Amino acid sequence: MRTKRTPTRSSVAVQYAVPRRGLPSASALRAWARAASASRGTIRIVGEREGRALNRRFRRRDYATNVLSFPDGRAGDVVLCHPVIAREARAQRKTLRAHYAHLVVHGVLHLRGHVHDDKASARRMEAREIRILRRIGFCDPYTVE
């Protein structure tokens, strides 16, 4: 499938490697990334096959995951796997848009050096995600409503 690179005023590029129908707009994805302090980089939405291949290659895990972050200096790439995100949103009874917003913020925070390797760092990262998401109009993604 051809990849469409969406032109942008900011330097956060958006690439869709899957059909765009029902997905958040490039402008929404860029806005969520900027809310988490991304000023440069790429957000790429992929299918299951590409998501699995990237996770296998870079994390040595043979499954597609929801979000991967690839830091590159002060920028980097965030890869979002649409089929995984759609399944998770349904299972968690969240809107697809809210789940995408959360995972964009989560991925960008990883680019900025945030981790969740232990309980303390996970709490700090989750608190930051919640603050950013509330600021842009989304509920706490860790609370089941």
LUMTI-204278 format. One record per residue: residue number from 1; residue in one letter; x, y, z of N, C-alpha, C in turn. Coordinates in steps of 0.02 Angstrom, whole numbers, plus 50000, padded with zeros to 5 digits. Layout:
N
[NUM, 'A', [X, Y, Z], [X, Y, Z], [X, Y, Z]]
...
***
This chain:
145
[1, 'M', [50042, 49941, 50000], [50000, 50000, 50000], [50044, 50062, 50000]]
[2, 'R', [50025, 50111, 49962], [50063, 50174, 49962], [50052, 50211, 50026]]
[3, 'T', [50105, 50243, 50048], [50102, 50283, 50109], [50087, 50355, 50089]]
[4, 'K', [50040, 50385, 50122], [50024, 50455, 50108], [50055, 50498, 50163]]
[5, 'R', [50097, 50544, 50145], [50126, 50591, 50193], [50086, 50655, 50188]]
[6, 'T', [50058, 50675, 50243], [50016, 50734, 50245], [50058, 50796, 50256]]
[7, 'P', [50053, 50845, 50212], [50091, 50907, 50223], [50067, 50942, 50286]]
[8, 'T', [50110, 50979, 50317], [50093, 51008, 50381], [50128, 51075, 50392]]
[9, 'R', [50095, 51119, 50431], [50127, 51182, 50449], [50179, 51170, 50504]]
[10, 'S', [50164, 51124, 50549], [50212, 51108, 50600], [50262, 51057, 50572]]
[11, 'S', [50310, 51039, 50611], [50357, 50990, 50586], [50342, 50920, 50614]]
[12, 'V', [50280, 50909, 50634], [50258, 50842, 50651], [50220, 50816, 50591]]
[13, 'A', [50251, 50769, 50555], [50220, 50740, 50496], [50175, 50682, 50516]]
[14, 'V', [50124, 50670, 50476], [50078, 50614, 50489], [50077, 50571, 50426]]
[15, 'Q', [50085, 50506, 50437], [50083, 50457, 50382], [50030, 50406, 50397]]
[16, 'Y', [49990, 50391, 50347], [49939, 50339, 50353], [49960, 50281, 50307]]
[17, 'A', [49974, 50223, 50336], [49990, 50164, 50297], [49930, 50116, 50296]]
[18, 'V', [49874, 50141, 50319], [49810, 50105, 50318], [49758, 50153, 50292]]
[19, 'P', [49700, 50128, 50269], [49647, 50174, 50248], [49628, 50222, 50304]]
[20, 'R', [49616, 50284, 50287], [49603, 50337, 50337], [49533, 50338, 50364]]
[21, 'R', [49487, 50302, 50334], [49417, 50304, 50353], [49409, 50287, 50428]]
[22, 'G', [49379, 50333, 50465], [49366, 50323, 50535], [49424, 50339, 50582]]
[23, 'L', [49481, 50358, 50553], [49540, 50374, 50593], [49541, 50448, 50611]]
[24, 'P', [49575, 50467, 50664], [49582, 50538, 50679], [49618, 50575, 50622]]
[25, 'S', [49600, 50637, 50614], [49631, 50678, 50561], [49704, 50692, 50578]]
[26, 'A', [49741, 50709, 50526], [49812, 50727, 50536], [49818, 50787, 50582]]
[27, 'S', [49772, 50835, 50575], [49776, 50895, 50618], [49764, 50877, 50691]]
[28, 'A', [49718, 50830, 50705], [49706, 50809, 50774], [49767, 50773, 50802]]
[29, 'L', [49796, 50728, 50763], [49855, 50691, 50785], [49912, 50739, 50801]]
[30, 'R', [49922, 50789, 50757], [49975, 50838, 50769], [49961, 50879, 50832]]
[31, 'A', [49899, 50898, 50842], [49881, 50938, 50902], [49894, 50899, 50965]]
[32, 'W', [49876, 50835, 50966], [49888, 50793, 51025], [49963, 50785, 51037]]
[33, 'A', [50001, 50777, 50983], [50074, 50771, 50990], [50104, 50835, 51018]]
[34, 'R', [50081, 50892, 50992], [50107, 50957, 51017], [50089, 50968, 51090]]
[35, 'A', [50030, 50944, 51110], [50010, 50951, 51181], [50058, 50915, 51227]]
[36, 'A', [50089, 50862, 51201], [50138, 50825, 51241], [50209, 50848, 51228]]
[37, 'S', [50216, 50906, 51197], [50280, 50940, 51184], [50319, 50913, 51125]]
[38, 'A', [50286, 50882, 51077], [50321, 50862, 51016], [50326, 50922, 50971]]
[39, 'S', [50385, 50938, 50948], [50392, 50993, 50900], [50414, 50968, 50832]]
[40, 'R', [50443, 50909, 50831], [50465, 50879, 50768], [50454, 50804, 50771]]
[41, 'G', [50451, 50773, 50713], [50446, 50701, 50710], [50392, 50678, 50664]]
[42, 'T', [50376, 50614, 50668], [50326, 50583, 50626], [50280, 50540, 50667]]
[43, 'I', [50216, 50543, 50651], [50167, 50496, 50678], [50146, 50453, 50619]]
[44, 'R', [50152, 50388, 50626], [50135, 50342, 50572], [50084, 50292, 50598]]
[45, 'I', [50029, 50285, 50562], [49977, 50237, 50579], [49985, 50178, 50532]]
[46, 'V', [49993, 50119, 50562], [50009, 50059, 50523], [49958, 50004, 50536]]
[47, 'G', [49961, 49953, 50494], [49921, 49893, 50503], [49956, 49842, 50546]]
[48, 'E', [49923, 49787, 50557], [49948, 49734, 50601], [50015, 49705, 50577]]
[49, 'R', [50022, 49694, 50512], [50083, 49664, 50486], [50144, 49708, 50499]]
[50, 'E', [50138, 49773, 50483], [50195, 49818, 50494], [50208, 49828, 50568]]
[51, 'G', [50155, 49833, 50608], [50164, 49841, 50680], [50200, 49781, 50710]]
[52, 'R', [50182, 49722, 50688], [50215, 49662, 50714], [50288, 49659, 50692]]
[53, 'A', [50301, 49675, 50629], [50370, 49674, 50604], [50414, 49723, 50641]]
[54, 'L', [50389, 49783, 50654], [50428, 49833, 50691], [50441, 49811, 50763]]
[55, 'N', [50390, 49785, 50795], [50398, 49762, 50864], [50447, 49704, 50868]]
[56, 'R', [50443, 49659, 50819], [50489, 49602, 50818], [50561, 49625, 50806]]
[57, 'R', [50569, 49672, 50760], [50636, 49695, 50742], [50669, 49736, 50798]]
[58, 'F', [50631, 49781, 50827], [50661, 49828, 50875], [50653, 49809, 50948]]
[59, 'R', [50603, 49768, 50964], [50592, 49749, 51034], [50597, 49674, 51045]]
[60, 'R', [50607, 49637, 50990], [50611, 49564, 50992], [50548, 49531, 51022]]
[61, 'R', [50491, 49561, 51007], [50427, 49534, 51029], [50384, 49522, 50968]]
[62, 'D', [50362, 49461, 50960], [50329, 49440, 50898], [50254, 49450, 50899]]
[63, 'Y', [50233, 49512, 50908], [50163, 49530, 50905], [50158, 49604, 50891]]
[64, 'A', [50102, 49625, 50865], [50091, 49697, 50855], [50071, 49727, 50921]]
[65, 'T', [50097, 49786, 50936], [50080, 49822, 50997], [50047, 49888, 50978]]
[66, 'N', [50015, 49920, 51025], [49977, 49981, 51010], [50020, 50039, 50988]]
[67, 'V', [50076, 50052, 51023], [50117, 50110, 51007], [50191, 50093, 51016]]
[68, 'L', [50231, 50117, 50970], [50304, 50112, 50974], [50332, 50182, 50966]]
[69, 'S', [50384, 50196, 51004], [50417, 50261, 50999], [50490, 50250, 50980]]
[70, 'F', [50513, 50291, 50934], [50582, 50287, 50910], [50614, 50356, 50917]]
[71, 'P', [50647, 50369, 50974], [50678, 50434, 50985], [50736, 50446, 50936]]
[72, 'D', [50743, 50509, 50917], [50797, 50530, 50873], [50818, 50600, 50894]]
[73, 'G', [50862, 50604, 50942], [50881, 50670, 50967], [50822, 50704, 51000]]
[74, 'R', [50806, 50764, 50977], [50751, 50802, 51005], [50685, 50787, 50970]]
[75, 'A', [50685, 50740, 50924], [50624, 50723, 50887], [50613, 50648, 50892]]
[76, 'G', [50584, 50619, 50841], [50574, 50548, 50838], [50510, 50529, 50805]]
[77, 'D', [50498, 50464, 50802], [50439, 50438, 50769], [50395, 50401, 50819]]
[78, 'V', [50330, 50408, 50811], [50281, 50370, 50849], [50242, 50329, 50799]]
[79, 'V', [50241, 50264, 50810], [50204, 50218, 50765], [50145, 50190, 50804]]
[80, 'L', [50086, 50198, 50775], [50024, 50176, 50805], [49995, 50120, 50763]]
[81, 'C', [49978, 50064, 50793], [49951, 50007, 50756], [49875, 50008, 50762]]
[82, 'H', [49842, 50027, 50707], [49770, 50037, 50709], [49729, 49976, 50731]]
[83, 'P', [49742, 49916, 50704], [49700, 49860, 50726], [49705, 49846, 50801]]
[84, 'V', [49763, 49854, 50830], [49772, 49843, 50902], [49735, 49898, 50940]]
[85, 'I', [49743, 49960, 50919], [49710, 50016, 50953], [49634, 50009, 50949]]
[86, 'A', [49608, 49989, 50892], [49536, 49980, 50885], [49510, 49925, 50931]]
[87, 'R', [49546, 49869, 50935], [49526, 49814, 50980], [49527, 49837, 51053]]
[88, 'E', [49581, 49872, 51072], [49586, 49896, 51141], [49531, 49945, 51159]]
[89, 'A', [49517, 49991, 51113], [49464, 50040, 51126], [49397, 50006, 51138]]
[90, 'R', [49381, 49956, 51096], [49319, 49919, 51106], [49319, 49883, 51174]]
[91, 'A', [49374, 49848, 51188], [49378, 49809, 51250], [49375, 49853, 51312]]
[92, 'Q', [49403, 49913, 51308], [49404, 49960, 51365], [49344, 50006, 51365]]
[93, 'R', [49300, 49999, 51316], [49240, 50040, 51309], [49257, 50115, 51306]]
[94, 'K', [49309, 50129, 51266], [49329, 50198, 51255], [49314, 50216, 51182]]
[95, 'T', [49308, 50280, 51169], [49302, 50299, 51099], [49370, 50289, 51066]]
[96, 'L', [49368, 50276, 51002], [49431, 50267, 50964], [49472, 50332, 50967]]
[97, 'R', [49438, 50388, 50962], [49472, 50453, 50964], [49508, 50463, 51031]]
[98, 'A', [49475, 50448, 51087], [49506, 50456, 51152], [49566, 50409, 51161]]
[99, 'H', [49560, 50348, 51136], [49616, 50301, 51142], [49675, 50324, 51099]]
[100, 'Y', [49661, 50347, 51039], [49716, 50374, 50997], [49749, 50434, 51031]]
[101, 'A', [49710, 50479, 51059], [49739, 50537, 51092], [49786, 50514, 51148]]
[102, 'H', [49763, 50467, 51188], [49804, 50441, 51243], [49869, 50411, 51217]]
[103, 'L', [49865, 50370, 51165], [49925, 50336, 51141], [49973, 50383, 51105]]
[104, 'V', [49947, 50435, 51073], [49992, 50486, 51044], [50030, 50521, 51100]]
[105, 'V', [49994, 50542, 51152], [50026, 50575, 51209], [50077, 50527, 51241]]
[106, 'H', [50057, 50465, 51252], [50101, 50415, 51282], [50165, 50406, 51240]]
[107, 'G', [50156, 50398, 51175], [50214, 50389, 51131], [50260, 50448, 51130]]
[108, 'V', [50232, 50508, 51129], [50274, 50569, 51129], [50311, 50576, 51195]]
[109, 'L', [50279, 50559, 51250], [50314, 50562, 51314], [50373, 50515, 51315]]
[110, 'H', [50367, 50457, 51284], [50424, 50412, 51277], [50480, 50445, 51237]]
[111, 'L', [50462, 50481, 51184], [50512, 50517, 51145], [50548, 50569, 51188]]
[112, 'R', [50512, 50597, 51236], [50540, 50649, 51280], [50578, 50619, 51339]]
[113, 'G', [50585, 50552, 51340], [50625, 50520, 51392], [50587, 50490, 51450]]
[114, 'H', [50521, 50494, 51450], [50482, 50466, 51504], [50477, 50390, 51496]]
[115, 'V', [50478, 50356, 51553], [50474, 50283, 51553], [50424, 50260, 51605]]
[116, 'H', [50406, 50196, 51601], [50362, 50166, 51652], [50389, 50097, 51670]]
[117, 'D', [50454, 50096, 51686], [50489, 50033, 51701], [50477, 50007, 51772]]
[118, 'D', [50456, 50050, 51816], [50442, 50030, 51885], [50380, 50069, 51909]]
[119, 'K', [50356, 50052, 51967], [50293, 50083, 51991], [50298, 50159, 51997]]
[120, 'A', [50354, 50183, 52023], [50361, 50256, 52033], [50362, 50292, 51966]]
[121, 'S', [50401, 50267, 51919], [50405, 50301, 51853], [50339, 50294, 51816]]
[122, 'A', [50305, 50238, 51824], [50240, 50229, 51792], [50189, 50279, 51820]]
[123, 'R', [50190, 50289, 51886], [50143, 50338, 51917], [50157, 50408, 51891]]
[124, 'R', [50222, 50426, 51886], [50239, 50493, 51861], [50217, 50502, 51788]]
[125, 'M', [50230, 50451, 51747], [50211, 50457, 51677], [50135, 50459, 51669]]
[126, 'E', [50099, 50417, 51705], [50026, 50417, 51702], [49998, 50484, 51724]]
[127, 'A', [50025, 50513, 51777], [50001, 50578, 51801], [50011, 50632, 51747]]
[128, 'R', [50068, 50630, 51714], [50081, 50678, 51660], [50033, 50668, 51603]]
[129, 'E', [50021, 50605, 51584], [49973, 50591, 51531], [49904, 50618, 51548]]
[130, 'I', [49882, 50605, 51610], [49816, 50627, 51632], [49811, 50703, 51628]]
[131, 'R', [49862, 50738, 51652], [49861, 50812, 51649], [49856, 50837, 51577]]
[132, 'I', [49897, 50809, 51533], [49896, 50831, 51463], [49829, 50816, 51431]]
[133, 'L', [49803, 50756, 51441], [49739, 50737, 51411], [49682, 50780, 51437]]
[134, 'R', [49682, 50795, 51501], [49629, 50839, 51528], [49633, 50908, 51496]]
[135, 'R', [49694, 50933, 51487], [49704, 50999, 51457], [49676, 51002, 51386]]
[136, 'I', [49677, 50945, 51350], [49651, 50946, 51281], [49582, 50915, 51275]]
[137, 'G', [49549, 50905, 51333], [49478, 50887, 51332], [49462, 50813, 51337]]
[138, 'F', [49508, 50772, 51361], [49495, 50700, 51368], [49496, 50680, 51441]]
[139, 'C', [49459, 50627, 51457], [49456, 50601, 51525], [49518, 50561, 51542]]
[140, 'D', [49526, 50545, 51605], [49580, 50503, 51629], [49575, 50434, 51595]]
[141, 'P', [49626, 50414, 51557], [49622, 50351, 51520], [49629, 50290, 51565]]
[142, 'Y', [49649, 50299, 51627], [49660, 50244, 51673], [49600, 50231, 51718]]
[143, 'T', [49548, 50271, 51711], [49487, 50263, 51750], [49433, 50232, 51707]]
[144, 'V', [49404, 50180, 51731], [49348, 50148, 51695], [49284, 50183, 51717]]
[145, 'E', [49247, 50206, 51668], [49184, 50241, 51684], [49124, 50201, 51664]]
***
